[in-house]
Amino acid sequence: MIEEVAIVVAVGEGGVEVASFSKSACGQCRQNSQCGTGLVSNALPGREHRFFIATELELKVGERVRIGIPEQSLITSALLLYLLPLLLLLAGALLAGIGLGAGDGGTLLGATLGGGTGFWLSSRLSRRGGRALSEPVLIGPLLPLANID
């Protein structure tokens, strides 16, 4: 399970809306001040991602929670999003170019139709059962830290 800490921003019927903030992973090393990518990373603000997650837990606005995405669903989503359209793009180009004997324009059109079909199909397959494959789940509330001094 790939986990992230989020903050409850709204409590609704049957679940909560949570917000997590992402910042580029770059900029964490010692070369941050001399690296162009690290400088760009520091200049750009982090992005806020909001999700509605169904839960029976009694949570309050402002409470920190752990959310997660199972690794298997993340891998499946990546394969659907990247591999399926690429394979159909190549299949469309090969079918138009070799199978139908179309010229360069026909091969380009076949590749475009194959790639578009791949993206459409991956969109349909990722929402099987009315729920997205990479939809996060609520693991539980984050335990408060005790300051021992």
N, C-alpha and C positions, 0 to 999 in steps of 0.2 A: 504494500500500500504506500503510495506516495502521498505524504502528508504536508499540510500547510496550516498555519495559524490564521484565523479570520476573526473578524469582529461582527457581532450581531448588530445590524442597523435597523431592523424592523421585525416585529413579531406579528405573525398573521395566523389565520385559522388554518391549522394543520401543518404549520411549519414556520420557519424563520428565514429572513433574508440576511445573508452574510456578505461581507465585503473583505476581500483580501487584496493586498497591495504587492505588485511585482516590480522589482527593480532588476536591471540587467546583472547577471552574475559576474560580468567583467568589472574590473575595478577593485577586486578583492586582493590582488597581489601587491607586492612591494614596488612593482614597476608602474603603478597607477599614475604617478605624476609625469612619467616620461613616455607613456604609451598613448598613441592617438585614440585607440578604441576606449581606453579607460577615461580619457578626457571627455570624449563624446558621451560616454555612459553617465558621467557626473553632471554633464550639462542638461541631459534630458530627465524630466521628472518620471517617477514611477507611475505605473498605470493601476487604476482601481478596477477590480473585477467583482461583479455582484452576482450572487446565485440565490435562488430560492430552494431551500432544502426541506423536504417533509420530515417532521420529527414529532415525537410525543413528549420530548423533554421540555421542562419548564425553564425557559431561558429569558434573560432580560436584555434590553437594548444596552449596548456597550460591553456586554460580556464577551470574553475571548473564548473561542472554541477551536477544536481541531477538526479540519475537514480533510478528506482524502479521496484519491482516485485509485482504484485497483490497477496494478501493473498490466494485467491481462487486457483490460479494456483500453488502456493507453496504447498498447502495442497493436491491438486490433484496429483502433482508430487511425493510427499512423499508417498501417498497411492499406486500409481503405482509402485514406486521403491521398497517399502518394503512389503506392504501387498499382492499384487498380486503374486509375486514369492513365498512368504511364504505359501499362501493358495494352490497354485498349487503344491508346494513341498509336503505338507501334503496330498493333494488329490492323488498325484502320489504314495506316500508311502502306503496310505490306499488301493488304487486300486490294487497295486501289492501284498500287504501283505494279505489283507482280500478277496478282490474280485477275484483275480486270484489264490490265495493260494500259492504264491511263498514264498520261505524261506527268511532268512535274507538278502541274497545276492540280491534276486529279489526285496525286499522292498527297499534296498539301491539304486538299479538301478532305480526303479520307482520314488524314491524321487529325485534323480539326474536329471532324465528326466523331472520331473514336475517342479523343480526349474529352470532348464535351459530354459524350455518353458516359464515359468513366466517372466524371465528376457528378453527373446527375445520379448515376447508379450508386455511387458511394454515399451521396446524401440520403438516398432512400434506404440503403442498407444500414446506415448508422443510426437511424431512428426506428428500427424494428421494435415493435411492441409499444410504441408511443413514448419511449424514453431514450434519450441519447446515450450512446455507449460510454462516453467519457463524463457523464454527469457525476458531480461530486456527491459524497455521502458524508453525513455528520458523524464523526467518531465519538465526540463527547466534549464537555466543557473543559477548559484548561484550568488546572488546579492553581490557585493563587500561591505565589511564592511567599515564604515567611522570611523575614529579615531577622537573623539571629546575631545580635551584637551584645 
